[in-house]
Amino acid sequence: MPPLLGIYLGFKAGDMVIRETFVYLAEFNTASVMFTLEVVGGVIIPLRMFLSPAVRKSPPLLFTAALLCRSRSAAVPHQHLYHGIYPTVCYALLFP
């Protein structure tokens, strides 16, 4: 699981650099807070937990780390509204 979280984090950071959307993280609004919660609570903390030998040997802590990873997906579907992940063509298809 840690390699997948690392790859996800790398692609997420690379996407922000390529599209130059990282400048919007300095603004305090719903989108920046949701993104920060997603990355910190859904990627960085579980990644650190999965890398810990103590967590890997404890079923309750493994469950907690997996639950944090799963909770990340609750924020992801709404980010395209704020960060422009989907191209405008999709909006034309969704809203005729």
Secondary structure, 3 states (H helix, E strand, C coil): CHHHHHHHHHHHHHHHHHHCCHHHHHCCCHHHHHHHHHHHHHHHHHHHHHHCHHHHCCHHHHHHHHHHHHHHCCCHHHHHHHHCCCCHHHHHHHCC
